[in-house]
Amino acid sequence: MHERILKDFLTLRLKKGATLLLALSGGVDSMALFHLLVEAKKKLDFHLHVAHVDHGWREESRKEGEALRLLAAYHTFPFHLHRLEKMGGGDLENRCRIERLAFFKRLHQKYHYQALLLAHQFEDQAETVFKRVAEGGGLRALRGLHQEREIEGLPIWRPLLSIKKEALASYLKKKRLHHFEDSTNDDPKYLRSRMRLNLFPTLETIFGKKIEGNFVRLGTMCQELTSYFEEKEKEIEKGLITGPFGSCLELDKRIHPLELKFFLKGRAPISHDALETLMKLIKKGRSSRLIHAGKTSFQLSRSHLFIYQNPFPDFFKQRDLWSKGSKGDWKEFWQGKVKVDEGVDLVSLSSLDSSLREKVKKWYSYHHVPSFFYDKAPLMMSGNAIIGECLTGKGFTPVSLERCALKG
C-alpha cells in the first residue's frame, strides 16, 4: 500500500529524468521514505540525492551520519552532509529548522532539484495543527503541513502525510530494514516531545478516544476553506487600484465580510483586535479612520480603503516620486502621476486660510474625492487665487469654487 501511495504521488508530479533531494535523518519516517524511493526508482525515471543534517545533540550522531553516507553510496546516490554548530539558548528547535532549510536551499541552488522530499507523516500533521490552534493561528496557519508547497524558492513535497508512523515502522520491520532511534524524541525539553509523550495521551484519556485524526481533519478542512478564500481574494485583487504607494479598494457591499477579512489579513500582519476594529468601522461606514499594523496602514476614506506603507510620501518634499499625469484625478495621483500646470505655484491645503480651505474641502467632497488625499495633493495658485487642483479631473476656476461652496 505504501509503495502505491508514493508511486501515485510521484506520478502526478514528477518530471521525466528529474532529480529529487531526500532529507534523511535516519529515523523511522525518513528511512521508510528512503526505501520506498528505492523501490519507486525501479518504475519511475528520476534521480535521487540524499542530505543529512547532524545536529550534534547526541554522541552517536556522527556515526549515524557515516552509516547513512554508506547506505547512500551502496545505492549510488550522491550524499550531502551538514553538521550544525553547537547552539545554546532558547527556541532551539526553530533555529535548527532554519539552519536545515538554509542548507537545503544551498543544495537546491547548486543542483536544481525538482523538489525536496520530507518524511512528515500523519501524527506530525496532527501535532502541527494542534500546536497552531494552541498558538491562536489563523485559517492559513491551521492548514498545517502541505503535501506540496514552496518555501523561499524551494519546492517541498511531503508524500507520507496520510500514513501513520506505526504503519511506517511495520513496513521497515517487515522488510527487515534498519533505522536509528533518536533519544531526543523522548526528551521533554523539546515541545514536540512533550506533546507526543504527555499532552496527546492525556487528552485521549480525558476524551476516551484517539484525537490525532480529528486534528488532521481540521487541517484538511482549513486547507479547503483557504483554497476557497484564496479564489475570492483573487477576485478582490482584480478591483484594486494599485500604485507605487500601495493599494486602494472600493468597499463593495457585494464582498462578504469573511472574504474581506481574509483578504485584509493577507495584506499585513494585522492583529486580531485591530482587524476586528477595522471590520466594525467598515460595517458602520465610518470615514477618515486609520488602523496601523506594523509598517502598514489601513486608511478608511469615504467608500474606499487605502493600504500603504508608513509613512506616506510628502509630495512637496518628494515630488520626484510622481510622474507627469494626464487626467488630474485622485486615482491617477494614487498611481504616482500628477497633472499640474507649468509656471504656477504649488501649495498645500493646510497652507490656505481657513475660509478658502473650507471652500476647497467642499469642492473635493462635492466631487467625491476621498478625504485621504485632501492634504496630500497640491493646489495650483497664481497670485492670491487658486486656479487648479489635481484630484477631481474637473475644470476649476475661482467662480466654480464659490458656486460649489454655496451649494455646500
N, C-alpha and C positions, 0 to 999 in steps of 0.2 A: 504493500500500500504506500509506504513512504517513498519508494522508488518512483511510483506512478505520480505522486503529488509533486515531486521535484521535477520529473520529466515534463509534466504538463505545464508547470510554472515556467521552466526554461523555454519550452517550445513556443509559448506565447510571446516571449520577449527576446530571445537570443538571435543575434545576427550571425550569419554563417561565418565561421572562422574567427569569431570574436575572442578576446581574451578577458577572463574574469579574474578578480582577486578575492581570495578567501581569507577572512580574518580567523586565524586558528589559534585558540587559547590552549587547546588540548583537553578541555573538559568534555563532558558527555555531549552537549549540544553541538559544538563545533566539530568534534571528532565524528559524530554521526553524519553531519553535513559533508565533511571531507570524503568519507567512504561512499556516501550516496552520489557525490560528484564523480568519483572514480567510476562508479557503475554507469552514470549518465553519459560519460565521455565515450563509452562503447557504442552509443547510439546517436549521439549528437556531436556536431562539429564545433568544438570550441577548445581554447587553450586555457590553462589554469595556472595562476601564480598563487603562492601561499605567503601570508605575512603573519608574523608572531611578535607580540609586544611583551617583553619581560618587564614586569612591574618591579621586580626585586623585593617583593614583600615576603617571600619565603626562601629559605636556604636552598631548597631543591629546584627552584625555578630555573636556574642556569642549566642544570642537567636536563630538565624537561625541554628547554629550548633546543638543546642539541639533539635530543631524541626526535623532536618534530622536524628538525632540519634533515635528519637521516631518513625519516619517513617520506618527506617531500622528494628527496633525492632518489629514493627507491622507485618512485613513480615518475621520475624525471620532471618534476615541477620546480620551476625557479622558486627559491625561498628567500624571504626578506626578513631580517631580524632587527628589532629596535629595542634597546634597553633604556628604560627611563631612569633619569637621575633620581636619587632618593629625595622624597618630598616630605616636608613636615607641615604642621598647621592643619586647619580645618578644611572642610569641603574637598577631601582628598579624592573621593570617587569622581566628582565632576571635573576636577583639574586633570586627572588621569584620562578621563574621556576626551577632553580637549586635546591632550597630547597625542592620544591614539589617532584621533581624527586628522590632526596635522600630519602625522606620519603617513597615513593612508592617502592623503591629498598629494603629498610629495611623490609618492609612488605613481599615483594616477597621472600627474603632470608629466612624468617621465615615460610611462608605458601606455598611457591612453586606454585604460580598461573600459569595457562597456559598462561594468558595474562592480561595486564592492559587495560581496556576499557576507551577510551577518547571520548568525545562527540563533537569533532570538526565537523563542518558542511560546507556546500557549500561556504558560504561567508567567513568563516575562511580560506578556501583554497585559494580563490581569493585574500584576503588580504596578505596571506603569500607569494604567488608568486609575487604579485606586490612589496612587501617590498624587496624581494630578487633581483628583477630586478633593483630597485632603488639603492640597495647597491652594484650593479655590480657583483652579484653572477654568478658562472659558471654553466655549464649544470647540474651538480649534484644538486646544490642548487636550481635551477629553477624548480625542480620536485615538490617543495612544500611539503605538508604533505602526508604521505603514509598511505594507508589503513592498511598495516601490515608491521612492521619493528621491529628491536631490537635495543635498546639503552643501552649500558653498561650492557648487560646481561639480560635486562628486556624486554620481548616481549610486544609490544604495538599494539592494534587494534583500528582502527577508523571506525566504521561501518556506520557513518552518513554523510560521505563526499559528497555523491550525493544528499543530501536532504537540501533544503533551510530552513533558520531559520523561515521564515514565515509559512512554512508548519508544522514545529515542534510546533510553537505557536498555530496554528489552531488545531493540534492534542490534545494538552493539554486543550484548550478551549472546544472542542467538548466532551472530556471525563470528563470535569469539574474537572480537576486536577490542583493543586496549584503549583506555582513556586515563587521564590523570584526575586525581581528587584534589581539589583546591580547598585547603583548610580555611581560607579567608571567607569562603561561602558560609561558614558556620560561626564567623566572628561577629559578635553582637555590636562591635563598634561601627560596623557598616550598616547603613539604613536598610538596604535590600535584605541583608541577613536577618535583621530584626523583624522585618515584615514577613519574611518566609518562615522563620522559626517560631515567632511569638504572636504576631498580630493576626495573621490569617488563621492559624489553628484556634486562637481564642474566639475569633468571630464565628468560625464554623461550629465551635462548641455552643456558643450563645444561640445561634440561629438553628442549630441542629441539621445543617446541610452544607454541602460544598458551595463556595461562593465565587471561585475563580471564573466560572463560566458566566456568571451574571455581569462581572466587570468587563469581560471580553465582549459580551453582547452590547453593553453600554458603549464601549469604544466603537463597535461596528455601527450602532445607531448614530453616534456623533459624527462618524465619517460620512454616513449617508446624508445627514442633515447639513453638514458642512458643504458637501458637494452641491446640494440644492441651493444653499445661500450664496455659494460662490458663483453660481449661474445668475442669480438675481443681482449679485454685486457687479457682474459684467454689464448687465442691463443699465444699472445706475450709472456706471462709469461712462457709458455712451452719452449721457446727458450732461457730463461735466464740462464746464468752461475752464480749460487749463491754460496756464501760462507760466512764466519763469518764477512767479511768486507763490504759486500754489494752485488749488482747485476751488471752483465755485459750483455749488449745487443748488438748483432751484428746488425748493421743498414742495414737490408734487404730492398732493394728498393720496394719489394712487399708489405711492410707495408705502408698503406695510411697515409699521414701526419696528417689527422684528428684523425685517430686511435692512432698514435704515440703520438700526443699531449694529448689526453685523458689519455693514459697510463702514461705519464710523470707527468701530473697534479695530478695523484693519488699517485705518489711516495713521494711527499713532498709539503709543502705549498709554491709553487713557484709563484712569482708574474706574472701578465700578461705580463709585459715588459720583464722580464727575460726569460719567456717561449718563447715569440716571438723571442727574440735574439737567444736562443738555437736552435729553429727550423730553423732559417735562416742559422746558422752555419752548421747545419746538411745538409740542402739543398745544400749549397755551397761546401760541402765536406771538410770543414776546420778541421784540426787536431790540437791536443795539445791545445785545448781551454777549459777553465774552467768557469763554471757558479755556483755561490753559491745561495742556497735557504735555509736560516736559517742555521741549522746544517748539512744540506745535500749538497753534492757537485755533480755536473754533469760534468764529465770529458770526453771530446771527444779525442779519440786517434785512429788514423787510421780509420778503419771502425767499431769501437766499441765505445759504450757509457758506461762509468763506473759510477755507482751511489753508493755513500758511505757516511758514516757519518764522519764529521770532528772531529779531524784530522785523516788522515790515519796512522795506526801504523808504527812505525820505527822498521824495522826488527832487526837492530843492538842493539836496546835498549829493545825490547820486543820479543825476539826470541822465548820465550815460547808460543807465540800465534800460532806458526806454528808447526805442527806435521811432522813426517817423511814421505816423499813422495817417489814415485817410477818412475814417468815419467820425472820429471825435466823440465816441460814446464810452460809457464806463466799462463795457465788455472789452473794448479794444485797449483801454488803459490797463485793465487787469491782465491782458495778454502781453503787456510790455510794449505797447505802442501808444503814442500820444500825438494829437493833431493840434499844433499851435502855430499862430501867425508869426511871420518874421517881423522884427523891429518893434515888438511890443514888450511891455514889462510883464513878468510872470510873478504873481503874488499868491499867497495862501489865503484861505477863507478866514483864518484866525487873525490875519493882519488887518482886516477891514473893521470899520467902526460898527458898532452893534446894530444900528439901523440897516445898513447895507448888508451886513452879514445875514440878518433875518430874511431880507428880500431874496438873497441868493439861495438860502435854505428852502424857502417856499418854492422857488423856481425848480430846484432839484427834486423836491418832493412831488410837485405837480407832474413832473416827467418821470416819476417812479425810479429815481436814482437811489440805490441803496445808500443809507447814511454812512456806511463804512467808508465811502470814498470822499465824503464832504471835505475833510481836512487833509486829504492825501493828494488830490489833484490840483493843478494850478489854474488860476483865473488869469485871463488876459486883460491888461489895463493900459489905457492911453490917457495920460494926464490924470485927472481925477475920476475918470469914468471907466467902468468895466465894459469891455467891448466883446468879450467872448469867454467861453469855458470849453472843456473837453470831456464832458460826461454825458450830455444828453443827445448829441448829434443834431441839435436843432439850431436854427438861425437865432442869434442872440443880439439884442440891442438894448440900450437903456430903457427904451419905451416898452419893449416886451417884458422886461424885468418888472417895471412898475405895474403893468397890467396884471401880471401873474401875482404880484404882491396884493393887488386889490381883490383878485379872485380868492386868495387865501383868506 
